[in-house]
């Protein structure tokens, strides 16, 4: 390896492992060849990163980037103020509706889940933090795109658009008027159609809009 970048050699070596895996799956020989680490060091660090969830193994036993990196990336994209401001509001929304609650942000043609709280029901929707979902299906995508219908009503609903048997309602979180009032996130509640019905907005829109407003107010206090 080259001379330490950070002054903490073991950290630089661990990052070298992640840099190799960013290009795709790698076996131990690949890690050694592409990181210039010794075989023993590459194995030790890759195994340690695996225990922390930063590295995983594919079906062939090769090292790959771990799922925890998606969680960390989602949190970084949301920023600490947005994620923390949303959590209390989403807890209120989940408890008020009894359904799973999420916060999404946009990234290109995808929406990324940055906060996810599951319903207490055994039958529930589960969206992991870091999940990248299509923007063109689901109520959160309509809100993040600021579609005219969603903008006019202040919320959007969807029924079985992204996943069979699942319905959702979403409302926008907007920046302050001084910052342009743009949509920065979408608060969503989702659950099985048998509970939400095929008109979920009638049941949940008011609570989802209230939760989005709570996030906006909390963001305003944090600035």
N, C-alpha and C positions, 0 to 999 in steps of 0.2 A: 504493500500500500504506500501511497504518498504520505508525506509528513502530516501529522494530525491537523485537521482543520479547526476543531473546537478547543483543542488542548486537553480533551478527555478521550484518550485513545480507544477505550473500549466502546464508547458511544459512536465514534467515527466508524469503527469496524462493524457495529450493528447496523448503522445506516447504510454501509456499503452492501450488506446482505439485502436490505430492503431495495436498494437501487438496482441490484441484479434482478430481483423478483418483479420489479416494476415492468420489466420487459417480457415477463411471462414465466411459466413454471420452470424450475431448475432442479436437477439432482445435485448431490453433494459435489460431484466432479465439476459441474457447471459453476457452482458457487466458488469453488477454489480457483478455477481458471479465470473467471470474470471479476473476482474481487481482489485477487492477488493475496488472499489470506491463506494461511496454512490449513491443511485438511482438518486438523484437530480444532483449530480456532473457529473455522467456518461451521463445523458440526456443533460445537459447543454453543456458539451464538445463535445459530438457527434454531436449535432445540430450546434455548432459553426464550427466544422470541415466540416460539410456538406455545410455550406454557403461558405466556402473557396474551395470547390471542392475536398477536401481530403477524404471525406466520402460521400457515396451515399446511395440510398435505392434500394433494388431489388423489383421484382413484388409483393412479399409478405409483403413489408414494413420493412424488416429487414435491418439493417445497413450493408454496404459492403464498401470495399476500393473504393475511388473515382478515376475518370479518370485523375484528375490532377496529381496524383502520377505517372502515366505512363509518362506524359510529363516531370516531374522532373527527373524520373529515366532515361529517354532517354537522357536528357541533361547531367546528371551525367556520363553516360556511354561514351558519346561522348567526354566529357571534354570541358572546356570552350574555349580552343584554336581552336579546330576543328569546333565546332558549329559556333563560331564567324567568323572564317576564311572563312567558307563556305557561309555565308549568302549573302555577297555582290556578290560573284560569281554566286550564284543561282538566285539572283535578275536579274543579267545581262542575265543569260540563259533564264529565264522566259520571259524577255522583248524581247530578240533576237528571240526566237522561237514562242512566244505567247502561249506556253503550260505550264502545271504545272511542277515544278522542285522539286526534292527531294534529300536528302542526306541520305544514309543508312550505317549502320555499322553491322557487323556480331555478332551474339550471339548464339553459338551452331549451331543448324540446322535451325535457323531463322535469318532474317534480320530485323533490327529495324530502323524505320524512325526517324531521329533525327532533321531534318530540312525539312519543307514542305511549298512551296509557290504555291498558286493556280493560274491557268490561268485566265485572265480576261474574257474569253468566258463563256457564260452561260452553255454551254455543255463542261464539263471538268472533268478530273480525280481528285479525292480528296483522299489523303492519310493523315490521321491525324498523328501528331507527337506522337510517342510512339507506333504506329501500329507495330505489329509483323507479318511479312509475311514469307511464306516458301522460303527457299533458293533454292529449286529445280525447281521453276517456276519464270520466269521473267528475264529480262536482268541484273538487279542489282545482282541477285543471281549468275549468271555466272561470273560476274566481281569480286564479293567478294570471290568466290571459286578460282579465278585466273585460269579459264579453258584455255587450250592451244589456242583455237580459239580466245577467247577474248584477251588473252595476245598478240597474234601475230598481231591482227588488232588494238589493243589499245582501243577497244570498243565492245559492244555486243548489239544486238537488239532482241526484242521478239514481237510477234503479237498474241494476244488473248491466251496467255499461262496461266495467272493467272485469268484474267477476260475477259469475252466476250466483244468484241468491243473496246478493249483497246490495244494500242501498246506502246512500250517504247524503249529508247536507253540509255545505261549507259556506263560510263567510270570510270576507277579506279583512286583513289587518293592514291598515294604511299608515303611511308616514304622516307627520303633522302637515297642516296646510302650508306652513313656512317651508317645508321640504318637498312640496309639490303634491302631497296627498296621494302618492303612488302606492300601489299594492306591493307590500313587502313580504307577505306571507298569507297563508290560508288556514283558518281553523276549521277542522272537520269533525263530524261525528259519524260513525258508520256502524252498521249492524246487519243481522240477517233480516231479509224481507218479511219473514213471518212475524217479527216484532215491530219493525219500522213501518210496515205497510208499504204499498206502492206509491204512496204520497207522503214521503218522509218529511217534506217541508212543513206540512200542517202540524206535525207533532214536535219537530225539533228546531225549526228555523229561528224562533224567538230566542231559545237558549243559545244557539250557536252564534247568533248576532251579538247577544249579550256577552258571551265569552270573548269574541273578537274585540269588542269594545273594551273589555277589561284588560286585554293585552295591550291595546293602544294606550290606555291610561297609564298602565304600568311602565311602558316604554317612555312615555312623556315624563314621568317622575324620575326615571333613571338618567335622563339626559341633563 
